[in-house]
Amino acid sequence: MTHVEIEYCVPCGMLDRAQDVQAAILEGYGTEVDSVSLVAGDGGVFEVRADDEVIFDEESDEFDVDAIVDAVGGRVGAAA
C-alpha cells in the first residue's frame, strides 16, 4: 500500500491547501492508500511524497490538485 506525505509551510499559511490535497487524495483513492499524512514544515515548502518519492514540489511544479491526485494514482497502481 502507498503512504503519502504532504509537507506544507506552517508560517506561510498553507494548511488549507494541504488539507484540500489530502481530502482529494482520500476521495480519489480511499482505502487504496495506507495513509495521507500532513507534515508541518517551514521555509515555503510544499511537497507531496508517495512512498518517500517526491511527486510534487511547489518550487518546480505548477500547483494543480488534480495533477497531484493523478500522480498519487500512478504510485497506487505501482505499489500493488
mmCIF file of the N, C-alpha and C atoms, coordinates in Angstrom:
data_MODEL
# 
_entry.id   MODEL 
# 
loop_
_atom_site.group_PDB 
_atom_site.id 
_atom_site.type_symbol 
_atom_site.label_atom_id 
_atom_site.label_alt_id 
_atom_site.label_comp_id 
_atom_site.label_asym_id 
_atom_site.label_entity_id 
_atom_site.label_seq_id 
_atom_site.pdbx_PDB_ins_code 
_atom_site.Cartn_x 
_atom_site.Cartn_y 
_atom_site.Cartn_z 
_atom_site.occupancy 
_atom_site.B_iso_or_equiv 
_atom_site.pdbx_formal_charge 
_atom_site.auth_seq_id 
_atom_site.auth_comp_id 
_atom_site.auth_asym_id 
_atom_site.auth_atom_id 
_atom_site.pdbx_PDB_model_num 
ATOM 1   N N  . MET A 1 1  ? 0.841   -1.193 0.000   1.00 0.00 ? 1  MET A N  1 
ATOM 2   C CA . MET A 1 1  ? 0.000   0.000  0.000   1.00 0.00 ? 1  MET A CA 1 
ATOM 3   C C  . MET A 1 1  ? 0.879   1.246  0.000   1.00 0.00 ? 1  MET A C  1 
ATOM 4   N N  . THR A 1 2  ? 0.308   2.330  -0.378  1.00 0.00 ? 2  THR A N  1 
ATOM 5   C CA . THR A 1 2  ? 1.033   3.580  -0.553  1.00 0.00 ? 2  THR A CA 1 
ATOM 6   C C  . THR A 1 2  ? 0.859   4.504  0.657   1.00 0.00 ? 2  THR A C  1 
ATOM 7   N N  . HIS A 1 3  ? 1.973   5.089  1.088   1.00 0.00 ? 3  HIS A N  1 
ATOM 8   C CA . HIS A 1 3  ? 1.964   6.107  2.141   1.00 0.00 ? 3  HIS A CA 1 
ATOM 9   C C  . HIS A 1 3  ? 2.226   7.454  1.479   1.00 0.00 ? 3  HIS A C  1 
ATOM 10  N N  . VAL A 1 4  ? 1.371   8.423  1.737   1.00 0.00 ? 4  VAL A N  1 
ATOM 11  C CA . VAL A 1 4  ? 1.511   9.754  1.149   1.00 0.00 ? 4  VAL A CA 1 
ATOM 12  C C  . VAL A 1 4  ? 1.761   10.758 2.271   1.00 0.00 ? 4  VAL A C  1 
ATOM 13  N N  . GLU A 1 5  ? 2.729   11.639 2.060   1.00 0.00 ? 5  GLU A N  1 
ATOM 14  C CA . GLU A 1 5  ? 3.010   12.730 2.993   1.00 0.00 ? 5  GLU A CA 1 
ATOM 15  C C  . GLU A 1 5  ? 2.877   14.052 2.255   1.00 0.00 ? 5  GLU A C  1 
ATOM 16  N N  . ILE A 1 6  ? 2.217   14.997 2.886   1.00 0.00 ? 6  ILE A N  1 
ATOM 17  C CA . ILE A 1 6  ? 2.095   16.346 2.353   1.00 0.00 ? 6  ILE A CA 1 
ATOM 18  C C  . ILE A 1 6  ? 2.800   17.262 3.346   1.00 0.00 ? 6  ILE A C  1 
ATOM 19  N N  . GLU A 1 7  ? 3.966   17.765 2.949   1.00 0.00 ? 7  GLU A N  1 
ATOM 20  C CA . GLU A 1 7  ? 4.708   18.679 3.808   1.00 0.00 ? 7  GLU A CA 1 
ATOM 21  C C  . GLU A 1 7  ? 4.389   20.103 3.375   1.00 0.00 ? 7  GLU A C  1 
ATOM 22  N N  . TYR A 1 8  ? 3.966   20.919 4.324   1.00 0.00 ? 8  TYR A N  1 
ATOM 23  C CA . TYR A 1 8  ? 3.499   22.267 3.999   1.00 0.00 ? 8  TYR A CA 1 
ATOM 24  C C  . TYR A 1 8  ? 4.113   23.274 4.967   1.00 0.00 ? 8  TYR A C  1 
ATOM 25  N N  . CYS A 1 9  ? 4.241   24.505 4.499   1.00 0.00 ? 9  CYS A N  1 
ATOM 26  C CA . CYS A 1 9  ? 4.824   25.584 5.290   1.00 0.00 ? 9  CYS A CA 1 
ATOM 27  C C  . CYS A 1 9  ? 3.764   26.150 6.243   1.00 0.00 ? 9  CYS A C  1 
ATOM 28  N N  . VAL A 1 10 ? 3.998   25.970 7.545   1.00 0.00 ? 10 VAL A N  1 
ATOM 29  C CA . VAL A 1 10 ? 3.068   26.478 8.555   1.00 0.00 ? 10 VAL A CA 1 
ATOM 30  C C  . VAL A 1 10 ? 3.052   28.010 8.571   1.00 0.00 ? 10 VAL A C  1 
ATOM 31  N N  . PRO A 1 11 ? 4.241   28.681 8.666   1.00 0.00 ? 11 PRO A N  1 
ATOM 32  C CA . PRO A 1 11 ? 4.228   30.151 8.718   1.00 0.00 ? 11 PRO A CA 1 
ATOM 33  C C  . PRO A 1 11 ? 3.622   30.801 7.467   1.00 0.00 ? 11 PRO A C  1 
ATOM 34  N N  . CYS A 1 12 ? 3.669   30.093 6.340   1.00 0.00 ? 12 CYS A N  1 
ATOM 35  C CA . CYS A 1 12 ? 3.128   30.639 5.084   1.00 0.00 ? 12 CYS A CA 1 
ATOM 36  C C  . CYS A 1 12 ? 1.609   30.503 4.994   1.00 0.00 ? 12 CYS A C  1 
ATOM 37  N N  . GLY A 1 13 ? 1.010   29.766 5.923   1.00 0.00 ? 13 GLY A N  1 
ATOM 38  C CA . GLY A 1 13 ? -0.439  29.590 5.910   1.00 0.00 ? 13 GLY A CA 1 
ATOM 39  C C  . GLY A 1 13 ? -0.925  28.599 4.866   1.00 0.00 ? 13 GLY A C  1 
ATOM 40  N N  . MET A 1 14 ? -0.162  27.536 4.616   1.00 0.00 ? 14 MET A N  1 
ATOM 41  C CA . MET A 1 14 ? -0.517  26.560 3.581   1.00 0.00 ? 14 MET A CA 1 
ATOM 42  C C  . MET A 1 14 ? -1.335  25.373 4.093   1.00 0.00 ? 14 MET A C  1 
ATOM 43  N N  . LEU A 1 15 ? -1.795  25.439 5.340   1.00 0.00 ? 15 LEU A N  1 
ATOM 44  C CA . LEU A 1 15 ? -2.567  24.330 5.894   1.00 0.00 ? 15 LEU A CA 1 
ATOM 45  C C  . LEU A 1 15 ? -3.822  24.046 5.076   1.00 0.00 ? 15 LEU A C  1 
ATOM 46  N N  . ASP A 1 16 ? -4.575  25.073 4.693   1.00 0.00 ? 16 ASP A N  1 
ATOM 47  C CA . ASP A 1 16 ? -5.801  24.861 3.915   1.00 0.00 ? 16 ASP A CA 1 
ATOM 48  C C  . ASP A 1 16 ? -5.504  24.137 2.609   1.00 0.00 ? 16 ASP A C  1 
ATOM 49  N N  . ARG A 1 17 ? -4.439  24.547 1.929   1.00 0.00 ? 17 ARG A N  1 
ATOM 50  C CA . ARG A 1 17 ? -4.050  23.917 0.661   1.00 0.00 ? 17 ARG A CA 1 
ATOM 51  C C  . ARG A 1 17 ? -3.680  22.448 0.901   1.00 0.00 ? 17 ARG A C  1 
ATOM 52  N N  . ALA A 1 18 ? -2.934  22.193 1.959   1.00 0.00 ? 18 ALA A N  1 
ATOM 53  C CA . ALA A 1 18 ? -2.532  20.818 2.282   1.00 0.00 ? 18 ALA A CA 1 
ATOM 54  C C  . ALA A 1 18 ? -3.755  19.958 2.586   1.00 0.00 ? 18 ALA A C  1 
ATOM 55  N N  . GLN A 1 19 ? -4.701  20.508 3.322   1.00 0.00 ? 19 GLN A N  1 
ATOM 56  C CA . GLN A 1 19 ? -5.925  19.762 3.649   1.00 0.00 ? 19 GLN A CA 1 
ATOM 57  C C  . GLN A 1 19 ? -6.760  19.497 2.405   1.00 0.00 ? 19 GLN A C  1 
ATOM 58  N N  . ASP A 1 20 ? -6.792  20.449 1.464   1.00 0.00 ? 20 ASP A N  1 
ATOM 59  C CA . ASP A 1 20 ? -7.519  20.245 0.208   1.00 0.00 ? 20 ASP A CA 1 
ATOM 60  C C  . ASP A 1 20 ? -6.915  19.089 -0.586  1.00 0.00 ? 20 ASP A C  1 
ATOM 61  N N  . VAL A 1 21 ? -5.585  19.044 -0.654  1.00 0.00 ? 21 VAL A N  1 
ATOM 62  C CA . VAL A 1 21 ? -4.911  17.959 -1.376  1.00 0.00 ? 21 VAL A CA 1 
ATOM 63  C C  . VAL A 1 21 ? -5.164  16.636 -0.661  1.00 0.00 ? 21 VAL A C  1 
ATOM 64  N N  . GLN A 1 22 ? -5.065  16.643 0.670   1.00 0.00 ? 22 GLN A N  1 
ATOM 65  C CA . GLN A 1 22 ? -5.304  15.430 1.454   1.00 0.00 ? 22 GLN A CA 1 
ATOM 66  C C  . GLN A 1 22 ? -6.713  14.894 1.189   1.00 0.00 ? 22 GLN A C  1 
ATOM 67  N N  . ALA A 1 23 ? -7.712  15.766 1.245   1.00 0.00 ? 23 ALA A N  1 
ATOM 68  C CA . ALA A 1 23 ? -9.102  15.348 1.024   1.00 0.00 ? 23 ALA A CA 1 
ATOM 69  C C  . ALA A 1 23 ? -9.294  14.800 -0.387  1.00 0.00 ? 23 ALA A C  1 
ATOM 70  N N  . ALA A 1 24 ? -8.691  15.443 -1.385  1.00 0.00 ? 24 ALA A N  1 
ATOM 71  C CA . ALA A 1 24 ? -8.830  14.987 -2.772  1.00 0.00 ? 24 ALA A CA 1 
ATOM 72  C C  . ALA A 1 24 ? -8.210  13.605 -2.961  1.00 0.00 ? 24 ALA A C  1 
ATOM 73  N N  . ILE A 1 25 ? -7.064  13.367 -2.340  1.00 0.00 ? 25 ILE A N  1 
ATOM 74  C CA . ILE A 1 25 ? -6.423  12.047 -2.443  1.00 0.00 ? 25 ILE A CA 1 
ATOM 75  C C  . ILE A 1 25 ? -7.288  10.989 -1.770  1.00 0.00 ? 25 ILE A C  1 
ATOM 76  N N  . LEU A 1 26 ? -7.798  11.294 -0.593  1.00 0.00 ? 26 LEU A N  1 
ATOM 77  C CA . LEU A 1 26 ? -8.644  10.330 0.107   1.00 0.00 ? 26 LEU A CA 1 
ATOM 78  C C  . LEU A 1 26 ? -9.953  10.076 -0.634  1.00 0.00 ? 26 LEU A C  1 
ATOM 79  N N  . GLU A 1 27 ? -10.524 11.106 -1.237  1.00 0.00 ? 27 GLU A N  1 
ATOM 80  C CA . GLU A 1 27 ? -11.751 10.923 -2.019  1.00 0.00 ? 27 GLU A CA 1 
ATOM 81  C C  . GLU A 1 27 ? -11.473 10.086 -3.261  1.00 0.00 ? 27 GLU A C  1 
ATOM 82  N N  . GLY A 1 28 ? -10.303 10.289 -3.865  1.00 0.00 ? 28 GLY A N  1 
ATOM 83  C CA . GLY A 1 28 ? -9.969  9.576  -5.095  1.00 0.00 ? 28 GLY A CA 1 
ATOM 84  C C  . GLY A 1 28 ? -9.546  8.137  -4.876  1.00 0.00 ? 28 GLY A C  1 
ATOM 85  N N  . TYR A 1 29 ? -8.861  7.863  -3.764  1.00 0.00 ? 29 TYR A N  1 
ATOM 86  C CA . TYR A 1 29 ? -8.271  6.536  -3.590  1.00 0.00 ? 29 TYR A CA 1 
ATOM 87  C C  . TYR A 1 29 ? -8.664  5.821  -2.310  1.00 0.00 ? 29 TYR A C  1 
ATOM 88  N N  . GLY A 1 30 ? -9.275  6.530  -1.378  1.00 0.00 ? 30 GLY A N  1 
ATOM 89  C CA . GLY A 1 30 ? -9.808  5.909  -0.163  1.00 0.00 ? 30 GLY A CA 1 
ATOM 90  C C  . GLY A 1 30 ? -8.909  4.855  0.449   1.00 0.00 ? 30 GLY A C  1 
ATOM 91  N N  . THR A 1 31 ? -9.386  3.621  0.486   1.00 0.00 ? 31 THR A N  1 
ATOM 92  C CA . THR A 1 31 ? -8.656  2.540  1.151   1.00 0.00 ? 31 THR A CA 1 
ATOM 93  C C  . THR A 1 31 ? -7.504  1.987  0.313   1.00 0.00 ? 31 THR A C  1 
ATOM 94  N N  . GLU A 1 32 ? -7.281  2.521  -0.882  1.00 0.00 ? 32 GLU A N  1 
ATOM 95  C CA . GLU A 1 32 ? -6.148  2.073  -1.704  1.00 0.00 ? 32 GLU A CA 1 
ATOM 96  C C  . GLU A 1 32 ? -4.830  2.661  -1.219  1.00 0.00 ? 32 GLU A C  1 
ATOM 97  N N  . VAL A 1 33 ? -4.894  3.661  -0.337  1.00 0.00 ? 33 VAL A N  1 
ATOM 98  C CA . VAL A 1 33 ? -3.686  4.225  0.273   1.00 0.00 ? 33 VAL A CA 1 
ATOM 99  C C  . VAL A 1 33 ? -3.708  3.885  1.758   1.00 0.00 ? 33 VAL A C  1 
ATOM 100 N N  . ASP A 1 34 ? -2.506  3.647  2.313   1.00 0.00 ? 34 ASP A N  1 
ATOM 101 C CA . ASP A 1 34 ? -2.412  3.355  3.742   1.00 0.00 ? 34 ASP A CA 1 
ATOM 102 C C  . ASP A 1 34 ? -2.655  4.594  4.576   1.00 0.00 ? 34 ASP A C  1 
ATOM 103 N N  . SER A 1 35 ? -2.043  5.708  4.142   1.00 0.00 ? 35 SER A N  1 
ATOM 104 C CA . SER A 1 35 ? -2.166  6.941  4.917   1.00 0.00 ? 35 SER A CA 1 
ATOM 105 C C  . SER A 1 35 ? -1.901  8.140  4.020   1.00 0.00 ? 35 SER A C  1 
ATOM 106 N N  . VAL A 1 36 ? -2.477  9.264  4.428   1.00 0.00 ? 36 VAL A N  1 
ATOM 107 C CA . VAL A 1 36 ? -2.184  10.563 3.811   1.00 0.00 ? 36 VAL A CA 1 
ATOM 108 C C  . VAL A 1 36 ? -1.926  11.504 4.983   1.00 0.00 ? 36 VAL A C  1 
ATOM 109 N N  . SER A 1 37 ? -0.641  11.737 5.258   1.00 0.00 ? 37 SER A N  1 
ATOM 110 C CA . SER A 1 37 ? -0.236  12.485 6.442   1.00 0.00 ? 37 SER A CA 1 
ATOM 111 C C  . SER A 1 37 ? 0.131   13.921 6.103   1.00 0.00 ? 37 SER A C  1 
ATOM 112 N N  . LEU A 1 38 ? -0.206  14.819 7.022   1.00 0.00 ? 38 LEU A N  1 
ATOM 113 C CA . LEU A 1 38 ? 0.233   16.200 6.922   1.00 0.00 ? 38 LEU A CA 1 
ATOM 114 C C  . LEU A 1 38 ? 1.484   16.358 7.779   1.00 0.00 ? 38 LEU A C  1 
ATOM 115 N N  . VAL A 1 39 ? 2.518   16.976 7.202   1.00 0.00 ? 39 VAL A N  1 
ATOM 116 C CA . VAL A 1 39 ? 3.792   17.167 7.888   1.00 0.00 ? 39 VAL A CA 1 
ATOM 117 C C  . VAL A 1 39 ? 4.072   18.665 7.940   1.00 0.00 ? 39 VAL A C  1 
ATOM 118 N N  . ALA A 1 40 ? 4.159   19.207 9.143   1.00 0.00 ? 40 ALA A N  1 
ATOM 119 C CA . ALA A 1 40 ? 4.414   20.636 9.315   1.00 0.00 ? 40 ALA A CA 1 
ATOM 120 C C  . ALA A 1 40 ? 5.845   20.962 8.918   1.00 0.00 ? 40 ALA A C  1 
ATOM 121 N N  . GLY A 1 41 ? 6.011   22.039 8.153   1.00 0.00 ? 41 GLY A N  1 
ATOM 122 C CA . GLY A 1 41 ? 7.330   22.485 7.730   1.00 0.00 ? 41 GLY A CA 1 
ATOM 123 C C  . GLY A 1 41 ? 7.398   23.998 7.732   1.00 0.00 ? 41 GLY A C  1 
ATOM 124 N N  . ASP A 1 42 ? 8.489   24.524 7.176   1.00 0.00 ? 42 ASP A N  1 
ATOM 125 C CA . ASP A 1 42 ? 8.646   25.969 7.065   1.00 0.00 ? 42 ASP A CA 1 
ATOM 126 C C  . ASP A 1 42 ? 9.491   26.278 5.838   1.00 0.00 ? 42 ASP A C  1 
ATOM 127 N N  . GLY A 1 43 ? 9.873   27.511 5.676   1.00 0.00 ? 43 GLY A N  1 
ATOM 128 C CA . GLY A 1 43 ? 10.722  27.896 4.553   1.00 0.00 ? 43 GLY A CA 1 
ATOM 129 C C  . GLY A 1 43 ? 10.029  27.850 3.201   1.00 0.00 ? 43 GLY A C  1 
ATOM 130 N N  . GLY A 1 44 ? 8.696   27.944 3.186   1.00 0.00 ? 44 GLY A N  1 
ATOM 131 C CA . GLY A 1 44 ? 7.964   27.953 1.922   1.00 0.00 ? 44 GLY A CA 1 
ATOM 132 C C  . GLY A 1 44 ? 7.744   26.590 1.303   1.00 0.00 ? 44 GLY A C  1 
ATOM 133 N N  . VAL A 1 45 ? 8.035   25.521 2.036   1.00 0.00 ? 45 VAL A N  1 
ATOM 134 C CA . VAL A 1 45 ? 7.922   24.173 1.489   1.00 0.00 ? 45 VAL A CA 1 
ATOM 135 C C  . VAL A 1 45 ? 6.474   23.779 1.233   1.00 0.00 ? 45 VAL A C  1 
ATOM 136 N N  . PHE A 1 46 ? 6.257   23.123 0.106   1.00 0.00 ? 46 PHE A N  1 
ATOM 137 C CA . PHE A 1 46 ? 5.006   22.417 -0.157  1.00 0.00 ? 46 PHE A CA 1 
ATOM 138 C C  . PHE A 1 46 ? 5.370   21.266 -1.079  1.00 0.00 ? 46 PHE A C  1 
ATOM 139 N N  . GLU A 1 47 ? 5.495   20.086 -0.486  1.00 0.00 ? 47 GLU A N  1 
ATOM 140 C CA . GLU A 1 47 ? 5.873   18.881 -1.228  1.00 0.00 ? 47 GLU A CA 1 
ATOM 141 C C  . GLU A 1 47 ? 4.888   17.771 -0.924  1.00 0.00 ? 47 GLU A C  1 
ATOM 142 N N  . VAL A 1 48 ? 4.655   16.955 -1.936  1.00 0.00 ? 48 VAL A N  1 
ATOM 143 C CA . VAL A 1 48 ? 3.852   15.755 -1.760  1.00 0.00 ? 48 VAL A CA 1 
ATOM 144 C C  . VAL A 1 48 ? 4.746   14.576 -2.123  1.00 0.00 ? 48 VAL A C  1 
ATOM 145 N N  . ARG A 1 49 ? 4.825   13.622 -1.207  1.00 0.00 ? 49 ARG A N  1 
ATOM 146 C CA . ARG A 1 49 ? 5.645   12.435 -1.422  1.00 0.00 ? 49 ARG A CA 1 
ATOM 147 C C  . ARG A 1 49 ? 4.767   11.189 -1.313  1.00 0.00 ? 49 ARG A C  1 
ATOM 148 N N  . ALA A 1 50 ? 5.018   10.239 -2.206  1.00 0.00 ? 50 ALA A N  1 
ATOM 149 C CA . ALA A 1 50 ? 4.354   8.944  -2.144  1.00 0.00 ? 50 ALA A CA 1 
ATOM 150 C C  . ALA A 1 50 ? 5.446   7.905  -1.962  1.00 0.00 ? 50 ALA A C  1 
ATOM 151 N N  . ASP A 1 51 ? 5.393   7.177  -0.858  1.00 0.00 ? 51 ASP A N  1 
ATOM 152 C CA . ASP A 1 51 ? 6.423   6.189  -0.528  1.00 0.00 ? 51 ASP A CA 1 
ATOM 153 C C  . ASP A 1 51 ? 7.817   6.806  -0.641  1.00 0.00 ? 51 ASP A C  1 
ATOM 154 N N  . ASP A 1 52 ? 7.978   7.982  -0.057  1.00 0.00 ? 52 ASP A N  1 
ATOM 155 C CA . ASP A 1 52 ? 9.248   8.719  0.022   1.00 0.00 ? 52 ASP A CA 1 
ATOM 156 C C  . ASP A 1 52 ? 9.754   9.272  -1.318  1.00 0.00 ? 52 ASP A C  1 
ATOM 157 N N  . GLU A 1 53 ? 8.981   9.145  -2.377  1.00 0.00 ? 53 GLU A N  1 
ATOM 158 C CA . GLU A 1 53 ? 9.347   9.721  -3.673  1.00 0.00 ? 53 GLU A CA 1 
ATOM 159 C C  . GLU A 1 53 ? 8.576   11.025 -3.860  1.00 0.00 ? 53 GLU A C  1 
ATOM 160 N N  . VAL A 1 54 ? 9.295   12.108 -4.154  1.00 0.00 ? 54 VAL A N  1 
ATOM 161 C CA . VAL A 1 54 ? 8.633   13.396 -4.361  1.00 0.00 ? 54 VAL A CA 1 
ATOM 162 C C  . VAL A 1 54 ? 7.851   13.342 -5.673  1.00 0.00 ? 54 VAL A C  1 
ATOM 163 N N  . ILE A 1 55 ? 6.541   13.587 -5.574  1.00 0.00 ? 55 ILE A N  1 
ATOM 164 C CA . ILE A 1 55 ? 5.710   13.610 -6.778  1.00 0.00 ? 55 ILE A CA 1 
ATOM 165 C C  . ILE A 1 55 ? 5.211   15.023 -7.085  1.00 0.00 ? 55 ILE A C  1 
ATOM 166 N N  . PHE A 1 56 ? 5.370   15.939 -6.128  1.00 0.00 ? 56 PHE A N  1 
ATOM 167 C CA . PHE A 1 56 ? 5.047   17.350 -6.359  1.00 0.00 ? 56 PHE A CA 1 
ATOM 168 C C  . PHE A 1 56 ? 5.930   18.196 -5.466  1.00 0.00 ? 56 PHE A C  1 
ATOM 169 N N  . ASP A 1 57 ? 6.539   19.226 -6.050  1.00 0.00 ? 57 ASP A N  1 
ATOM 170 C CA . ASP A 1 57 ? 7.344   20.193 -5.314  1.00 0.00 ? 57 ASP A CA 1 
ATOM 171 C C  . ASP A 1 57 ? 6.978   21.565 -5.854  1.00 0.00 ? 57 ASP A C  1 
ATOM 172 N N  . GLU A 1 58 ? 6.428   22.410 -4.988  1.00 0.00 ? 58 GLU A N  1 
ATOM 173 C CA . GLU A 1 58 ? 5.955   23.717 -5.422  1.00 0.00 ? 58 GLU A CA 1 
ATOM 174 C C  . GLU A 1 58 ? 7.064   24.568 -6.049  1.00 0.00 ? 58 GLU A C  1 
ATOM 175 N N  . GLU A 1 59 ? 8.307   24.308 -5.682  1.00 0.00 ? 59 GLU A N  1 
ATOM 176 C CA . GLU A 1 59 ? 9.413   25.073 -6.254  1.00 0.00 ? 59 GLU A CA 1 
ATOM 177 C C  . GLU A 1 59 ? 9.563   24.835 -7.752  1.00 0.00 ? 59 GLU A C  1 
ATOM 178 N N  . SER A 1 60 ? 9.184   23.652 -8.219  1.00 0.00 ? 60 SER A N  1 
ATOM 179 C CA . SER A 1 60 ? 9.388   23.339 -9.632  1.00 0.00 ? 60 SER A CA 1 
ATOM 180 C C  . SER A 1 60 ? 8.121   22.955 -10.390 1.00 0.00 ? 60 SER A C  1 
ATOM 181 N N  . ASP A 1 61 ? 7.024   22.729 -9.694  1.00 0.00 ? 61 ASP A N  1 
ATOM 182 C CA . ASP A 1 61 ? 5.784   22.276 -10.332 1.00 0.00 ? 61 ASP A CA 1 
ATOM 183 C C  . ASP A 1 61 ? 4.666   23.299 -10.160 1.00 0.00 ? 61 ASP A C  1 
ATOM 184 N N  . GLU A 1 62 ? 3.790   23.372 -11.144 1.00 0.00 ? 62 GLU A N  1 
ATOM 185 C CA . GLU A 1 62 ? 2.594   24.212 -11.086 1.00 0.00 ? 62 GLU A CA 1 
ATOM 186 C C  . GLU A 1 62 ? 1.575   23.533 -10.171 1.00 0.00 ? 62 GLU A C  1 
ATOM 187 N N  . PHE A 1 63 ? 1.026   24.274 -9.203  1.00 0.00 ? 63 PHE A N  1 
ATOM 188 C CA . PHE A 1 63 ? 0.065   23.681 -8.280  1.00 0.00 ? 63 PHE A CA 1 
ATOM 189 C C  . PHE A 1 63 ? -1.224  23.353 -9.002  1.00 0.00 ? 63 PHE A C  1 
ATOM 190 N N  . ASP A 1 64 ? -1.593  22.072 -8.983  1.00 0.00 ? 64 ASP A N  1 
ATOM 191 C CA . ASP A 1 64 ? -2.818  21.586 -9.607  1.00 0.00 ? 64 ASP A CA 1 
ATOM 192 C C  . ASP A 1 64 ? -3.249  20.341 -8.817  1.00 0.00 ? 64 ASP A C  1 
ATOM 193 N N  . VAL A 1 65 ? -4.318  20.474 -8.064  1.00 0.00 ? 65 VAL A N  1 
ATOM 194 C CA . VAL A 1 65 ? -4.762  19.374 -7.206  1.00 0.00 ? 65 VAL A CA 1 
ATOM 195 C C  . VAL A 1 65 ? -5.015  18.113 -8.023  1.00 0.00 ? 65 VAL A C  1 
ATOM 196 N N  . ASP A 1 66 ? -5.672  18.246 -9.173  1.00 0.00 ? 66 ASP A N  1 
ATOM 197 C CA . ASP A 1 66 ? -5.984  17.074 -9.990  1.00 0.00 ? 66 ASP A CA 1 
ATOM 198 C C  . ASP A 1 66 ? -4.717  16.368 -10.466 1.00 0.00 ? 66 ASP A C  1 
ATOM 199 N N  . ALA A 1 67 ? -3.697  17.143 -10.851 1.00 0.00 ? 67 ALA A N  1 
ATOM 200 C CA . ALA A 1 67 ? -2.433  16.552 -11.298 1.00 0.00 ? 67 ALA A CA 1 
ATOM 201 C C  . ALA A 1 67 ? -1.738  15.822 -10.149 1.00 0.00 ? 67 ALA A C  1 
ATOM 202 N N  . ILE A 1 68 ? -1.819  16.384 -8.947  1.00 0.00 ? 68 ILE A N  1 
ATOM 203 C CA . ILE A 1 68 ? -1.217  15.730 -7.786  1.00 0.00 ? 68 ILE A CA 1 
ATOM 204 C C  . ILE A 1 68 ? -1.940  14.411 -7.497  1.00 0.00 ? 68 ILE A C  1 
ATOM 205 N N  . VAL A 1 69 ? -3.255  14.437 -7.537  1.00 0.00 ? 69 VAL A N  1 
ATOM 206 C CA . VAL A 1 69 ? -4.048  13.219 -7.298  1.00 0.00 ? 69 VAL A CA 1 
ATOM 207 C C  . VAL A 1 69 ? -3.709  12.167 -8.357  1.00 0.00 ? 69 VAL A C  1 
ATOM 208 N N  . ASP A 1 70 ? -3.588  12.582 -9.614  1.00 0.00 ? 70 ASP A N  1 
ATOM 209 C CA . ASP A 1 70 ? -3.222  11.645 -10.688 1.00 0.00 ? 70 ASP A CA 1 
ATOM 210 C C  . ASP A 1 70 ? -1.837  11.049 -10.438 1.00 0.00 ? 70 ASP A C  1 
ATOM 211 N N  . ALA A 1 71 ? -0.896  11.861 -9.987  1.00 0.00 ? 71 ALA A N  1 
ATOM 212 C CA . ALA A 1 71 ? 0.451   11.362 -9.694  1.00 0.00 ? 71 ALA A CA 1 
ATOM 213 C C  . ALA A 1 71 ? 0.423   10.330 -8.567  1.00 0.00 ? 71 ALA A C  1 
ATOM 214 N N  . VAL A 1 72 ? -0.395  10.584 -7.567  1.00 0.00 ? 72 VAL A N  1 
ATOM 215 C CA . VAL A 1 72 ? -0.554  9.604  -6.481  1.00 0.00 ? 72 VAL A CA 1 
ATOM 216 C C  . VAL A 1 72 ? -1.152  8.317  -7.050  1.00 0.00 ? 72 VAL A C  1 
ATOM 217 N N  . GLY A 1 73 ? -2.105  8.444  -7.947  1.00 0.00 ? 73 GLY A N  1 
ATOM 218 C CA . GLY A 1 73 ? -2.721  7.273  -8.573  1.00 0.00 ? 73 GLY A CA 1 
ATOM 219 C C  . GLY A 1 73 ? -1.722  6.402  -9.298  1.00 0.00 ? 73 GLY A C  1 
ATOM 220 N N  . GLY A 1 74 ? -0.714  7.039  -9.901  1.00 0.00 ? 74 GLY A N  1 
ATOM 221 C CA . GLY A 1 74 ? 0.341   6.278  -10.560 1.00 0.00 ? 74 GLY A CA 1 
ATOM 222 C C  . GLY A 1 74 ? 1.138   5.453  -9.568  1.00 0.00 ? 74 GLY A C  1 
ATOM 223 N N  . ARG A 1 75 ? 1.303   5.951  -8.372  1.00 0.00 ? 75 ARG A N  1 
ATOM 224 C CA . ARG A 1 75 ? 2.024   5.216  -7.314  1.00 0.00 ? 75 ARG A CA 1 
ATOM 225 C C  . ARG A 1 75 ? 1.127   4.138  -6.706  1.00 0.00 ? 75 ARG A C  1 
ATOM 226 N N  . VAL A 1 76 ? -0.156  4.399  -6.586  1.00 0.00 ? 76 VAL A N  1 
ATOM 227 C CA . VAL A 1 76 ? -1.068  3.393  -6.014  1.00 0.00 ? 76 VAL A CA 1 
ATOM 228 C C  . VAL A 1 76 ? -1.075  2.153  -6.886  1.00 0.00 ? 76 VAL A C  1 
ATOM 229 N N  . GLY A 1 77 ? -1.152  2.330  -8.193  1.00 0.00 ? 77 GLY A N  1 
ATOM 230 C CA . GLY A 1 77 ? -1.131  1.196  -9.107  1.00 0.00 ? 77 GLY A CA 1 
ATOM 231 C C  . GLY A 1 77 ? 0.191   0.464  -9.116  1.00 0.00 ? 77 GLY A C  1 
ATOM 232 N N  . ALA A 1 78 ? 1.289   1.221  -8.949  1.00 0.00 ? 78 ALA A N  1 
ATOM 233 C CA . ALA A 1 78 ? 2.623   0.630  -8.970  1.00 0.00 ? 78 ALA A CA 1 
ATOM 234 C C  . ALA A 1 78 ? 2.936   -0.120 -7.687  1.00 0.00 ? 78 ALA A C  1 
ATOM 235 N N  . ALA A 1 79 ? 2.250   0.235  -6.600  1.00 0.00 ? 79 ALA A N  1 
ATOM 236 C CA . ALA A 1 79 ? 2.557   -0.366 -5.301  1.00 0.00 ? 79 ALA A CA 1 
ATOM 237 C C  . ALA A 1 79 ? 1.914   -1.743 -5.128  1.00 0.00 ? 79 ALA A C  1 
ATOM 238 N N  . ALA A 1 80 ? 1.000   -2.078 -6.004  1.00 0.00 ? 80 ALA A N  1 
ATOM 239 C CA . ALA A 1 80 ? 0.261   -3.341 -5.855  1.00 0.00 ? 80 ALA A CA 1 
ATOM 240 C C  . ALA A 1 80 ? 1.103   -4.562 -6.090  1.00 0.00 ? 80 ALA A C  1 
# 
